[in-house]
Amino acid sequence: MPFPPGFRGLDIEDQDMVMLDADAYGYALGVLQGPLDEQRGGGLIRLTAVFENVLPAIDNKYATRYYTRVRDMTVLAAEVETLRAR
């Protein structure tokens, strides 16, 4: 999906929406490349919580769908990382 129009430079719940997107993809890529170190693993967990604050505050249907998919990818990456640690 293309990045939502009008969300560049937009902050929602004190989160820059471009950076939120970039961070999510960065963590997911990191998980695909191998185990995350403790600091990045903690960052991934914190990022999943950020989405729970941001998603309800988005008032654009397309952007809600877009960021829900990004959140789902982040949650899946966290699950993979958790299973890897066992």
N, CA, C and O of each residue as an XYZ file, in Angstrom:
344
protein
N       0.847     -1.184      0.000
C       0.000      0.000      0.000
C       0.887      1.240      0.000
O       1.896      1.272      0.704
N       0.535      2.246     -0.765
C       1.281      3.504     -0.712
C       1.074      4.219      0.623
O       0.034      4.081      1.267
N       2.085      4.981      1.020
C       1.997      5.756      2.255
C       0.793      6.692      2.169
O       0.542      7.265      1.109
N       0.052      6.860      3.249
C      -1.166      7.684      3.208
C      -0.885      9.144      2.841
O      -0.020      9.786      3.437
N      -1.616      9.656      1.864
C      -1.459     11.073      1.497
C      -1.778     11.968      2.693
O      -2.719     11.712      3.444
N      -0.992     13.003      2.852
C      -1.234     13.964      3.920
C      -0.653     13.573      5.264
O      -0.806     14.320      6.231
N       0.011     12.426      5.360
C       0.555     11.989      6.643
C       2.040     12.285      6.787
O       2.617     12.026      7.843
N       2.672     12.824      5.744
C       4.067     13.257      5.877
C       4.084     14.526      6.718
O       3.352     15.477      6.442
N       4.922     14.530      7.741
C       5.023     15.688      8.621
C       3.907     15.770      9.652
O       3.823     16.757     10.383
N       3.052     14.764      9.729
C       1.930     14.763     10.663
C       2.321     14.022     11.932
O       2.911     12.943     11.878
N       1.987     14.612     13.072
C       2.175     13.952     14.362
C       0.809     13.578     14.911
O      -0.116     14.390     14.901
N       0.686     12.350     15.388
C      -0.520     11.892     16.057
C      -0.081     11.271     17.374
O       0.788     10.400     17.404
N      -0.693     11.732     18.464
C      -0.319     11.240     19.794
C       1.190     11.360     20.012
O       1.834     10.447     20.526
N       1.736     12.507     19.608
C       3.167     12.803     19.754
C       4.071     11.849     18.975
O       5.238     11.673     19.325
N       3.537     11.238     17.926
C       4.329     10.340     17.082
C       4.378     10.886     15.663
O       3.341     11.162     15.060
N       5.580     11.039     15.136
C       5.749     11.421     13.736
C       5.369     10.202     12.901
O       5.976      9.140     13.039
N       4.390     10.347     12.056
C       3.841      9.199     11.333
C       4.824      8.598     10.331
O       4.786      7.393     10.084
N       5.691      9.407      9.757
C       6.722      8.867      8.856
C       7.721      8.038      9.655
O       8.105      6.947      9.234
N       8.140      8.551     10.802
C       9.108      7.828     11.624
C       8.508      6.554     12.202
O       9.201      5.544     12.328
N       7.233      6.594     12.554
C       6.563      5.397     13.056
C       6.604      4.303     11.995
O       6.904      3.147     12.294
N       6.303      4.672     10.772
C       6.338      3.748      9.641
C       7.759      3.216      9.435
O       7.962      2.009      9.307
N       8.723      4.105      9.406
C      10.121      3.714      9.171
C      10.645      2.819     10.296
O      11.336      1.833     10.037
N      10.321      3.159     11.528
C      10.767      2.334     12.654
C      10.188      0.926     12.567
O      10.891     -0.057     12.804
N       8.912      0.833     12.229
C       8.276     -0.477     12.129
C       8.965     -1.334     11.073
O       9.267     -2.502     11.320
N       9.211     -0.767      9.915
C       9.872     -1.529      8.852
C      11.310     -1.868      9.222
O      11.801     -2.944      8.880
N      11.985     -0.965      9.913
C      13.354     -1.232     10.347
C      13.433     -2.390     11.326
O      14.309     -3.247     11.210
N      12.515     -2.419     12.293
C      12.507     -3.530     13.248
C      12.158     -4.845     12.555
O      12.780     -5.873     12.823
N      11.168     -4.816     11.668
C      10.774     -6.041     10.963
C      11.949     -6.576     10.142
O      12.197     -7.781     10.135
N      12.663     -5.707      9.461
C      13.830     -6.129      8.689
C      14.894     -6.724      9.614
O      15.511     -7.740      9.292
N      15.099     -6.086     10.754
C      16.066     -6.600     11.720
C      15.726     -8.003     12.190
O      16.611     -8.846     12.332
N      14.448     -8.254     12.430
C      14.021     -9.591     12.854
C      14.274    -10.607     11.744
O      14.684    -11.736     12.015
N      14.034    -10.213     10.505
C      14.281    -11.124      9.388
C      15.764    -11.465      9.245
O      16.112    -12.553      8.787
N      16.627    -10.546      9.633
C      18.068    -10.746      9.478
C      18.679    -11.554     10.618
O      19.815    -12.013     10.507
N      17.953    -11.732     11.693
C      18.486    -12.512     12.811
C      18.025    -11.959     14.132
O      17.284    -10.976     14.168
N      18.442    -12.563     15.211
C      17.993    -12.105     16.526
C      18.380    -10.644     16.785
O      19.453    -10.185     16.393
N      17.474     -9.934     17.456
C      17.753     -8.558     17.854
C      18.510     -8.561     19.171
O      18.324     -9.456     19.995
N      19.359     -7.568     19.372
C      19.998     -7.452     20.672
C      18.942     -6.977     21.679
O      17.823     -6.635     21.297
N      19.298     -6.960     22.934
C      18.334     -6.640     23.999
C      17.714     -5.249     23.829
O      16.514     -5.073     24.039
N      18.519     -4.282     23.457
C      18.017     -2.912     23.289
C      16.998     -2.832     22.152
O      15.929     -2.245     22.321
N      17.316     -3.405     21.017
C      16.390     -3.358     19.872
C      15.152     -4.215     20.130
O      14.058     -3.870     19.685
N      15.316     -5.321     20.841
C      14.161     -6.141     21.200
C      13.186     -5.362     22.078
O      11.972     -5.447     21.897
N      13.726     -4.604     23.030
C      12.881     -3.763     23.872
C      12.216     -2.656     23.071
O      11.062     -2.307     23.322
N      12.941     -2.109     22.112
C      12.373     -1.069     21.254
C      11.217     -1.594     20.426
O      10.224     -0.895     20.224
N      11.340     -2.815     19.949
C      10.264     -3.429     19.175
C       9.018     -3.604     20.036
O       7.908     -3.325     19.583
N       9.189     -4.057     21.256
C       8.042     -4.228     22.160
C       7.387     -2.880     22.448
O       6.160     -2.775     22.445
N       8.192     -1.853     22.695
C       7.634     -0.517     22.951
C       6.887      0.013     21.735
O       5.859      0.677     21.869
N       7.407     -0.282     20.552
C       6.766      0.187     19.329
C       5.375     -0.423     19.165
O       4.451      0.256     18.716
N       5.220     -1.686     19.521
C       3.889     -2.295     19.406
C       2.900     -1.562     20.302
O       1.734     -1.418     19.932
N       3.331     -1.100     21.463
C       2.450     -0.352     22.367
C       2.098      1.021     21.798
O       0.991      1.513     22.018
N       3.013      1.638     21.078
C       2.758      2.949     20.477
C       1.573      2.865     19.521
O       0.737      3.767     19.483
N       1.503      1.794     18.759
C       0.403      1.646     17.814
C      -0.954      1.610     18.514
O      -1.949      2.074     17.958
N      -1.002      1.070     19.712
C      -2.273      0.996     20.445
C      -2.771      2.385     20.828
O      -3.974      2.583     20.996
N      -1.863      3.347     20.967
C      -2.257      4.732     21.240
C      -2.582      5.500     19.969
O      -3.492      6.328     19.947
N      -1.835      5.221     18.921
C      -1.956      5.988     17.683
C      -3.176      5.572     16.853
O      -3.911      6.427     16.358
N      -3.387      4.280     16.703
C      -4.448      3.810     15.797
C      -5.826      4.406     16.105
O      -6.503      4.841     15.174
N      -6.270      4.446     17.355
C      -7.600      5.016     17.606
C      -7.698      6.512     17.286
O      -8.797      7.032     17.092
N      -6.565      7.196     17.230
C      -6.561      8.641     16.986
C      -6.519      8.999     15.502
O      -6.639     10.175     15.158
N      -6.353      8.026     14.623
C      -6.314      8.294     13.186
C      -7.747      8.430     12.680
O      -8.581      7.550     12.898
N      -8.021      9.537     12.005
C      -9.392      9.793     11.540
C      -9.536      9.689     10.019
O     -10.401     10.331      9.423
N      -8.687      8.884      9.408
C      -8.701      8.699      7.965
C      -8.801      7.195      7.698
O      -7.964      6.424      8.167
N      -9.817      6.782      6.953
C     -10.083      5.358      6.740
C      -8.902      4.640      6.084
O      -8.498      3.566      6.530
N      -8.349      5.239      5.020
C      -7.216      4.611      4.334
C      -6.011      4.514      5.275
O      -5.367      3.468      5.356
N      -5.713      5.594      5.978
C      -4.562      5.600      6.877
C      -4.753      4.603      8.019
O      -3.788      3.981      8.464
N      -5.967      4.449      8.488
C      -6.233      3.453      9.529
C      -5.914      2.055      9.013
O      -5.279      1.267      9.714
N      -6.347      1.740      7.795
C      -6.030      0.442      7.199
C      -4.522      0.277      7.037
O      -3.965     -0.771      7.364
N      -3.870      1.318      6.530
C      -2.428      1.275      6.300
C      -1.683      1.008      7.607
O      -0.874      0.084      7.691
N      -1.961      1.819      8.620
C      -1.230      1.681      9.879
C      -1.641      0.432     10.655
O      -0.858     -0.065     11.464
N      -2.840     -0.081     10.431
C      -3.212     -1.355     11.044
C      -2.344     -2.469     10.467
O      -1.910     -3.360     11.196
N      -2.094     -2.422      9.176
C      -1.210     -3.417      8.551
C       0.220     -3.276      9.059
O       0.898     -4.274      9.304
N       0.673     -2.050      9.215
C       2.030     -1.837      9.733
C       2.109     -2.347     11.175
O       3.093     -2.979     11.559
N       1.069     -2.069     11.974
C       1.032     -2.575     13.353
C       1.047     -4.102     13.359
O       1.774     -4.712     14.143
N       0.253     -4.719     12.493
C       0.215     -6.182     12.434
C       1.582     -6.755     12.090
O       1.982     -7.779     12.644
N       2.300     -6.103     11.181
C       3.643     -6.540     10.827
C       4.568     -6.428     12.046
O       5.397     -7.306     12.285
N       4.421     -5.361     12.799
C       5.249     -5.142     13.987
C       4.963     -6.196     15.055
O       5.883     -6.728     15.676
N       3.689     -6.490     15.259
C       3.307     -7.508     16.239
C       3.840     -8.875     15.810
O       4.342     -9.632     16.640
N       3.734     -9.188     14.535
C       4.256    -10.459     14.030
C       5.770    -10.532     14.223
O       6.292    -11.574     14.618
N       6.468     -9.450     13.951
C       7.926     -9.426     14.155
C       8.253     -9.666     15.629
O       9.197    -10.392     15.941
N       7.487     -9.067     16.530
C       7.711     -9.267     17.966
C       7.447    -10.724     18.354
O       8.164    -11.287     19.182
N       6.428    -11.326     17.762
C       6.137    -12.737     18.049
C       7.264    -13.637     17.556
O       7.666    -14.568     18.254
N       7.771    -13.368     16.369
C       8.886    -14.149     15.832
C      10.096    -14.017     16.761
O      10.752    -15.007     17.085
N      10.376    -12.807     17.175
C      11.527    -12.569     18.050
C      11.354    -13.265     19.392
O      12.320    -13.800     19.937
N      10.146    -13.268     19.929
C       9.877    -13.938     21.199
C      10.047    -15.444     21.058
O      10.651    -16.084     21.919
N       9.521    -16.012     19.984
C       9.675    -17.453     19.761
C      11.126    -17.831     19.554
O      11.551    -18.909     19.969
N      11.878    -16.976     18.928
C      13.294    -17.236     18.674
C      14.063    -17.303     19.993
O      15.023    -18.064     20.110
N      13.654    -16.524     20.971
C      14.360    -16.449     22.246
C      14.132    -17.682     23.118
O      14.849    -17.883     24.098
N      13.150    -18.503     22.777
C      12.865    -19.686     23.606
C      13.843    -20.792     23.375
O      13.737    -21.850     23.996
